[in-house]
């Protein structure tokens, strides 16, 4: 009986210690749950006397507390730049019909699918870093928050995924029956090519070979755990006319450029691996110590 108690106690110790020291286990490939955290960010001009003009769109992803309703989104500054430059939500006039100025307001919409959207508002933006933080009027359960992960140099060569709504995916050949919904999210895979700091601005960026297209702007670049390491921002094409040689590189803004903006406005977020797990293991560990102590006393007696 005493031997069984001792063996049971030792087993609990190994489980507790192993759990406390265990590292997050990576999924084999893309974490499809990420699709539940992205949406379309669209800028449009709503005319006072009816009608509207959609100017452009990109992708956004949600941040917030784990397993809670969300209200804050992240995208690129250039996705909402027309809104900022042309009135920022105040009434203005645009030449949209036969050279005649039409009154209206610029607005930002977040689409959960092509027929379901809510208006969003600017919380903060940084044109140099090409980041914008948006906010819905009230929290929603239509999407979930993504965890963040500070990228490091030892991640170079590791798999990443660019997630979003590239415009080229909606074409006459595809002729999809649905658009801009969770099932319409496009995913491209690649690796982190290098970590870099842009000369002159000091903006930290990630170079990747995961394809980023128009419409992907503002979407998350995630690792295999479904955590955001960067914000998809740009594609650069270089062509040598003499040799017809061309090269394409894709870039994302390092997620560490976003975190200070979130902190400045008390926007909730959580990092990869955070949560009650560690605390739970500590509690289990404390309980194990109590059980072991009792077991040892029994054995000695």
C-alpha positions as CSV (number, residue, x, y, z in Angstrom):
1,X,0.0,0.0,0.0
2,X,2.8,2.4,1.0
3,X,4.6,1.6,-2.3
4,X,1.5,2.5,-4.3
5,X,1.1,5.8,-2.5
6,X,4.7,6.6,-3.2
7,X,4.4,5.7,-6.9
8,X,1.2,7.8,-7.2
9,X,2.9,10.8,-5.7
10,X,6.0,10.5,-7.9
11,X,3.7,10.3,-11.0
12,X,1.9,13.5,-10.0
13,X,5.3,15.3,-9.5
14,X,6.4,14.3,-13.0
15,X,3.1,15.5,-14.5
16,X,3.2,18.8,-12.7
17,X,6.8,19.5,-13.4
18,X,6.5,18.5,-17.0
19,X,3.4,20.7,-17.4
20,X,5.1,23.8,-15.9
21,X,8.2,23.5,-18.0
22,X,6.4,22.4,-21.2
23,X,6.6,24.7,-24.2
24,X,3.6,25.4,-26.3
25,X,3.1,22.6,-28.9
26,X,3.0,23.9,-32.5
27,X,0.3,22.7,-34.8
28,X,1.3,20.9,-37.9
29,X,0.6,23.7,-40.4
30,X,-1.9,26.5,-40.5
31,X,-4.2,27.0,-37.5
32,X,-7.6,27.3,-39.1
33,X,-9.0,29.1,-36.0
34,X,-7.2,32.2,-37.2
35,X,-10.0,32.7,-39.8
36,X,-12.4,33.5,-37.0
37,X,-10.3,36.6,-36.1
38,X,-10.0,38.4,-39.5
39,X,-12.4,40.7,-41.4
40,X,-12.5,43.2,-44.2
41,X,-11.8,46.9,-43.5
42,X,-13.4,49.1,-46.2
43,X,-13.3,52.8,-46.8
44,X,-16.4,54.3,-48.5
45,X,-18.0,57.6,-49.3
46,X,-21.7,57.8,-48.3
47,X,-23.5,60.5,-50.2
48,X,-26.0,62.7,-48.3
49,X,-28.7,62.2,-51.0
50,X,-28.2,58.5,-51.3
51,X,-25.7,56.2,-52.9
52,X,-22.2,55.4,-51.9
53,X,-18.7,54.9,-53.4
54,X,-16.4,52.2,-52.2
55,X,-12.8,53.4,-52.6
56,X,-10.7,50.5,-51.3
57,X,-10.4,47.8,-48.8
58,X,-7.9,45.7,-46.9
59,X,-7.8,43.2,-44.1
60,X,-8.0,43.7,-40.4
61,X,-7.6,41.4,-37.4
62,X,-9.0,41.6,-33.9
63,X,-7.2,41.9,-30.6
64,X,-8.5,41.8,-27.1
65,X,-8.9,39.5,-24.1
66,X,-8.8,35.8,-24.6
67,X,-12.2,34.2,-24.9
68,X,-14.1,37.5,-24.7
69,X,-16.1,39.7,-27.0
70,X,-13.9,41.9,-29.2
71,X,-14.1,45.6,-30.3
72,X,-10.6,46.6,-31.4
73,X,-9.0,45.8,-34.8
74,X,-5.6,46.4,-36.4
75,X,-4.9,47.2,-40.0
76,X,-2.6,49.2,-42.1
77,X,-2.6,53.0,-42.1
78,X,-2.8,53.1,-45.9
79,X,-6.1,51.0,-45.8
80,X,-7.8,54.0,-44.0
81,X,-5.7,56.8,-45.3
82,X,-8.5,58.1,-47.6
83,X,-10.8,58.4,-44.6
84,X,-8.2,60.4,-42.7
85,X,-7.3,62.7,-45.6
86,X,-10.8,63.4,-46.7
87,X,-12.7,64.7,-43.7
88,X,-12.2,61.9,-41.2
89,X,-15.9,61.3,-40.9
90,X,-17.0,64.9,-41.1
91,X,-19.2,66.1,-44.0
92,X,-17.3,67.0,-47.1
93,X,-17.7,67.2,-50.9
94,X,-16.3,64.9,-53.5
95,X,-16.4,65.2,-57.3
96,X,-18.0,61.8,-58.0
97,X,-20.7,62.5,-60.6
98,X,-19.9,64.2,-63.9
99,X,-17.6,66.7,-62.3
100,X,-20.2,67.9,-59.8
101,X,-19.3,68.0,-56.2
102,X,-21.5,65.7,-54.0
103,X,-21.8,66.1,-50.3
104,X,-21.3,63.1,-48.0
105,X,-19.2,61.5,-45.3
106,X,-16.3,59.1,-45.5
107,X,-16.7,56.1,-43.3
108,X,-14.8,53.0,-42.3
109,X,-16.7,49.7,-42.4
110,X,-15.7,46.3,-41.0
111,X,-17.4,43.5,-43.0
112,X,-18.0,40.2,-41.4
113,X,-19.3,39.0,-44.7
114,X,-20.5,40.9,-47.8
115,X,-23.9,41.7,-46.3
116,X,-23.0,42.2,-42.7
117,X,-20.9,45.1,-41.6
118,X,-20.5,47.6,-38.7
119,X,-18.9,51.1,-38.7
120,X,-15.5,51.4,-37.2
121,X,-13.7,54.4,-35.8
122,X,-10.0,55.5,-35.6
123,X,-8.3,55.0,-32.2
124,X,-4.7,55.7,-33.3
125,X,-2.5,55.5,-36.3
126,X,1.1,55.8,-37.3
127,X,1.7,56.6,-41.0
128,X,5.4,55.8,-40.8
129,X,4.9,52.4,-39.4
130,X,1.8,51.9,-41.5
131,X,-0.4,50.8,-38.6
132,X,-3.9,51.8,-37.6
133,X,-6.0,50.7,-34.6
134,X,-9.8,50.8,-35.1
135,X,-12.7,50.3,-32.7
136,X,-16.3,49.2,-33.2
137,X,-19.1,51.0,-31.4
138,X,-19.7,48.0,-29.1
139,X,-18.1,44.6,-28.6
140,X,-19.1,41.7,-30.8
141,X,-18.9,37.9,-30.7
142,X,-18.8,37.6,-34.5
143,X,-15.0,37.4,-34.3
144,X,-12.3,36.4,-31.7
145,X,-9.0,37.9,-30.6
146,X,-5.7,36.6,-31.9
147,X,-2.7,36.1,-29.6
148,X,0.5,38.1,-30.4
149,X,4.0,36.8,-30.5
150,X,7.2,38.9,-30.5
151,X,9.4,37.6,-33.3
152,X,13.0,36.9,-32.7
153,X,16.0,36.2,-35.0
154,X,15.9,32.5,-34.2
155,X,12.5,32.4,-36.0
156,X,14.2,33.0,-39.4
157,X,13.4,30.0,-41.6
158,X,10.3,29.1,-39.6
159,X,6.9,28.7,-41.2
160,X,4.4,31.7,-41.4
161,X,1.1,32.3,-43.0
162,X,-0.3,35.5,-44.6
163,X,-4.0,35.6,-43.9
164,X,-6.5,38.0,-45.5
165,X,-8.7,38.9,-48.4
166,X,-6.6,39.5,-51.5
167,X,-8.5,41.2,-54.3
168,X,-7.1,38.8,-57.0
169,X,-8.8,35.9,-55.3
170,X,-12.2,37.3,-56.3
171,X,-12.2,37.0,-60.1
172,X,-14.4,35.8,-62.9
173,X,-12.7,32.4,-63.0
174,X,-13.3,31.7,-59.3
175,X,-16.8,33.2,-59.4
176,X,-17.3,32.4,-55.7
177,X,-20.8,32.4,-54.4
178,X,-19.7,34.0,-51.2
179,X,-17.3,36.9,-50.4
180,X,-15.7,38.5,-47.4
181,X,-16.9,35.8,-45.0
182,X,-14.8,33.6,-42.7
183,X,-14.9,30.8,-45.3
184,X,-13.5,33.3,-47.9
185,X,-10.3,34.0,-46.1
186,X,-7.2,33.3,-48.3
187,X,-4.1,31.8,-46.8
188,X,-0.6,31.7,-48.3
189,X,2.3,29.9,-46.7
190,X,6.0,30.6,-46.6
191,X,8.9,31.2,-44.1
192,X,10.4,34.2,-42.4
193,X,13.3,35.3,-44.7
194,X,14.9,37.8,-42.3
195,X,14.2,40.3,-39.6
196,X,15.1,43.9,-40.5
197,X,15.1,47.5,-39.5
198,X,14.3,50.1,-42.2
199,X,17.0,52.7,-42.6
200,X,16.0,56.2,-41.8
201,X,12.7,55.3,-40.1
202,X,13.9,52.6,-37.8
203,X,10.6,50.6,-38.4
204,X,11.1,46.9,-37.7
205,X,9.8,44.7,-40.5
206,X,9.8,41.0,-41.4
207,X,10.7,39.8,-44.9
208,X,8.8,36.7,-45.9
209,X,8.3,34.6,-49.1
210,X,4.6,34.1,-48.1
211,X,2.7,35.8,-51.0
212,X,1.0,39.1,-50.0
213,X,-1.3,40.7,-52.5
214,X,-3.5,43.8,-52.7
215,X,-6.3,43.3,-50.2
216,X,-4.0,41.4,-47.8
217,X,-2.9,44.8,-46.4
218,X,-3.4,44.9,-42.7
219,X,-4.0,41.2,-42.3
220,X,-2.0,39.1,-39.8
221,X,1.2,37.2,-40.5
222,X,0.9,34.2,-38.1
223,X,3.0,31.3,-37.0
224,X,2.0,27.7,-36.7
225,X,0.4,28.4,-33.3
226,X,-1.9,30.9,-34.9
227,X,-0.2,33.9,-33.2
228,X,0.5,37.2,-35.0
229,X,4.1,37.9,-35.5
230,X,3.6,40.7,-38.1
231,X,1.1,42.9,-40.0
232,X,1.1,42.2,-43.7
233,X,2.0,45.5,-45.5
234,X,3.7,45.4,-48.8
235,X,5.0,43.7,-51.9
236,X,8.1,44.9,-53.7
237,X,8.8,44.0,-57.3
238,X,12.2,44.5,-58.9
239,X,12.7,44.1,-62.6
240,X,15.9,44.2,-64.7
241,X,14.7,45.3,-68.2
242,X,18.0,44.1,-69.8
243,X,17.8,40.6,-68.5
244,X,14.1,40.4,-67.9
245,X,14.9,39.2,-64.5
246,X,12.4,40.0,-61.8
247,X,12.2,39.5,-58.1
248,X,9.4,39.8,-55.6
249,X,9.7,40.3,-51.9
250,X,6.9,40.5,-49.3
251,X,7.0,42.4,-46.0
252,X,5.1,42.7,-42.7
253,X,5.4,45.2,-39.9
254,X,6.9,43.5,-36.8
255,X,4.2,43.1,-34.2
256,X,6.4,44.7,-31.6
257,X,5.7,48.0,-33.4
258,X,2.0,47.6,-32.5
259,X,2.2,46.7,-28.9
260,X,3.2,50.3,-27.6
261,X,0.1,51.7,-29.4
262,X,-2.2,49.2,-27.7
263,X,-0.7,50.0,-24.3
264,X,-1.0,53.7,-24.9
265,X,-4.8,53.4,-25.3
266,X,-5.3,50.6,-22.8
267,X,-6.4,48.2,-25.5
268,X,-6.4,44.7,-24.2
269,X,-4.3,42.0,-25.9
270,X,-2.6,38.7,-24.9
271,X,0.6,37.0,-25.9
272,X,1.2,33.5,-27.1
273,X,1.3,31.1,-24.2
274,X,-0.4,33.4,-21.8
275,X,-3.4,32.4,-19.8
276,X,-4.4,30.4,-16.8
277,X,-2.3,27.4,-17.8
278,X,0.8,28.2,-15.8
279,X,-1.2,29.2,-12.7
280,X,-3.1,26.0,-13.0
281,X,0.1,23.9,-13.0
282,X,1.4,25.9,-10.1
283,X,-1.7,25.1,-8.1
284,X,-1.4,21.4,-9.1
285,X,2.3,21.5,-8.1
286,X,1.4,22.9,-4.7
287,X,-1.2,20.2,-4.2
288,X,1.2,17.5,-5.2
289,X,3.7,18.8,-2.6
290,X,1.0,18.4,0.0
291,X,0.1,14.9,-1.2
292,X,3.8,13.9,-1.3
293,X,4.4,15.2,2.1
294,X,1.4,13.2,3.4
295,X,2.6,10.1,1.6
296,X,6.1,10.4,3.0
297,X,4.7,10.7,6.5
298,X,2.6,7.6,5.9
299,X,5.6,5.7,4.7
300,X,7.7,6.8,7.6
301,X,5.0,5.8,10.0
